């Protein structure tokens, strides 16, 4: 039997209903809800979900708003970066992150160009 159709984990309760891809997506969402995240104040992995968008650290008692499925979304990280840059000016950490993302974008564009050249040369040989 293929691994993708076995009824295991949090989605075993659905049995064979709803389809494979729906159960897989539900399993990913349920695992995000139930795992523990790192607290932004005390840095311990004790943050759990209280309710939709409300997250609570069991160690220090810090309660904060976050995403519905995860406490820190990509949008919230970008907002924190912008706020920090506005308060302090661009820090060296922010500049390093910007440089790293630009380098990765450049490498991807170079790979895409190489792939396009290879496919163009294959077409011309035929």
Secondary structure by P-SEA (a helix, b strand, c coil): cccccccccccccccccccaaaaaaaaaaaaaacbbbbbccccccccccccccbbbbcccbbbbbccccccccaaaaaaaaaaaaaaccccaaaaaaaaaaaaaaaaaaaaaaaaaaaaaaaaaac
